[in-house]
Amino acid sequence: MAAPPSRYRCSACGNLTRFDVTVTRRVKEFHHFSVGGELEVESAEVLAEDVEEVACRWCGATGEAIEVLSGDAVTDAVTDRADAAGGV
């Protein structure tokens, strides 16, 4: 089972939802070609994955300004944003 994707937070502007993520993946795939030449990828296994860069879509920040959040930190960050916006 694949690991869940990382959640990010931009410490420069507070963004929790919009990021450009540059990733390099090495993948093993099973290719099944029909008699007519149509390709169907029936399975794919990620052998290696490297996140090269994460950039905030709102302010363009990269590097140390982007925090990788754990499960509890995601909940806390979303709650803090809702409180700041006057939500629940």
C-alpha positions as a Markdown table, in Angstrom:
| # | Residue | x | y | z |
|---|---|---|---|---|
| 1 | Met | 0.0 | 0.0 | 0.0 |
| 2 | Ala | 1.4 | 3.4 | -1.0 |
| 3 | Ala | 2.1 | 6.0 | 1.7 |
| 4 | Pro | -0.4 | 8.9 | 1.8 |
| 5 | Pro | 0.8 | 12.0 | 0.1 |
| 6 | Ser | 2.5 | 14.7 | 2.2 |
| 7 | Arg | 0.5 | 17.8 | 3.2 |
| 8 | Tyr | 2.3 | 21.1 | 3.2 |
| 9 | Arg | 1.9 | 24.5 | 4.8 |
| 10 | Cys | 3.5 | 27.7 | 3.5 |
| 11 | Ser | 4.9 | 29.6 | 6.5 |
| 12 | Ala | 5.2 | 32.8 | 4.4 |
| 13 | Cys | 1.5 | 33.2 | 3.6 |
| 14 | Gly | -0.3 | 30.4 | 5.5 |
| 15 | Asn | -1.4 | 28.5 | 2.4 |
| 16 | Leu | -2.6 | 24.9 | 3.1 |
| 17 | Thr | -4.1 | 23.9 | -0.2 |
| 18 | Arg | -2.2 | 25.0 | -3.4 |
| 19 | Phe | 1.3 | 23.9 | -4.2 |
| 20 | Asp | 3.4 | 23.1 | -7.3 |
| 21 | Val | 5.2 | 19.8 | -6.5 |
| 22 | Thr | 8.1 | 18.7 | -8.7 |
| 23 | Val | 8.5 | 14.9 | -8.4 |
| 24 | Thr | 10.7 | 12.4 | -10.2 |
| 25 | Arg | 9.4 | 8.8 | -10.1 |
| 26 | Arg | 10.9 | 5.5 | -11.3 |
| 27 | Val | 8.0 | 3.2 | -12.1 |
| 28 | Lys | 7.6 | -0.4 | -13.3 |
| 29 | Glu | 4.5 | -0.8 | -15.4 |
| 30 | Phe | 2.7 | -3.7 | -17.1 |
| 31 | His | 1.8 | -2.6 | -20.6 |
| 32 | His | -0.9 | -4.5 | -22.4 |
| 33 | Phe | -1.4 | -3.7 | -26.1 |
| 34 | Ser | -4.6 | -4.6 | -27.9 |
| 35 | Val | -4.4 | -6.3 | -31.3 |
| 36 | Gly | -5.3 | -2.8 | -32.7 |
| 37 | Gly | -2.3 | -1.3 | -30.9 |
| 38 | Glu | -4.1 | 0.5 | -28.1 |
| 39 | Leu | -2.0 | 0.6 | -24.9 |
| 40 | Glu | -3.6 | -0.1 | -21.5 |
| 41 | Val | -1.3 | 0.2 | -18.4 |
| 42 | Glu | -2.8 | -2.6 | -16.2 |
| 43 | Ser | -0.5 | -2.1 | -13.2 |
| 44 | Ala | 2.1 | 0.3 | -12.0 |
| 45 | Glu | 4.6 | 0.0 | -9.1 |
| 46 | Val | 6.5 | 3.0 | -7.9 |
| 47 | Leu | 10.1 | 1.9 | -7.3 |
| 48 | Ala | 11.5 | 5.2 | -6.3 |
| 49 | Glu | 10.1 | 8.7 | -5.7 |
| 50 | Asp | 12.0 | 12.0 | -5.1 |
| 51 | Val | 10.2 | 15.2 | -4.3 |
| 52 | Glu | 12.6 | 17.8 | -5.8 |
| 53 | Glu | 10.7 | 21.0 | -5.0 |
| 54 | Val | 7.5 | 22.3 | -3.4 |
| 55 | Ala | 6.5 | 25.8 | -4.3 |
| 56 | Cys | 3.5 | 27.8 | -2.9 |
| 57 | Arg | 1.0 | 28.7 | -5.6 |
| 58 | Trp | -0.1 | 31.8 | -3.7 |
| 59 | Cys | 3.2 | 33.6 | -2.9 |
| 60 | Gly | 5.8 | 31.5 | -4.7 |
| 61 | Ala | 7.8 | 30.6 | -1.6 |
| 62 | Thr | 10.0 | 27.5 | -1.7 |
| 63 | Gly | 12.6 | 25.8 | 0.5 |
| 64 | Glu | 12.5 | 26.4 | 4.2 |
| 65 | Ala | 9.2 | 28.3 | 3.9 |
| 66 | Ile | 7.4 | 25.1 | 3.1 |
| 67 | Glu | 6.6 | 22.9 | 6.0 |
| 68 | Val | 5.7 | 19.2 | 5.7 |
| 69 | Leu | 2.8 | 18.5 | 8.1 |
| 70 | Ser | 2.1 | 15.4 | 10.1 |
| 71 | Gly | -1.5 | 14.2 | 10.6 |
| 72 | Asp | -2.0 | 16.1 | 13.9 |
| 73 | Ala | -0.3 | 19.2 | 12.5 |
| 74 | Val | -2.7 | 19.2 | 9.5 |
| 75 | Thr | -5.8 | 19.2 | 11.8 |
| 76 | Asp | -4.3 | 22.0 | 13.9 |
| 77 | Ala | -3.4 | 24.1 | 10.9 |
| 78 | Val | -6.9 | 23.7 | 9.3 |
| 79 | Thr | -8.6 | 24.6 | 12.7 |
| 80 | Asp | -6.3 | 27.6 | 13.1 |
| 81 | Arg | -7.2 | 28.8 | 9.6 |
| 82 | Ala | -10.9 | 28.3 | 10.2 |
| 83 | Asp | -10.7 | 30.2 | 13.5 |
| 84 | Ala | -8.9 | 33.1 | 11.9 |
| 85 | Ala | -11.5 | 33.3 | 9.1 |
| 86 | Gly | -14.3 | 33.3 | 11.7 |
| 87 | Gly | -15.4 | 29.7 | 11.0 |
| 88 | Val | -16.0 | 26.8 | 13.3 |
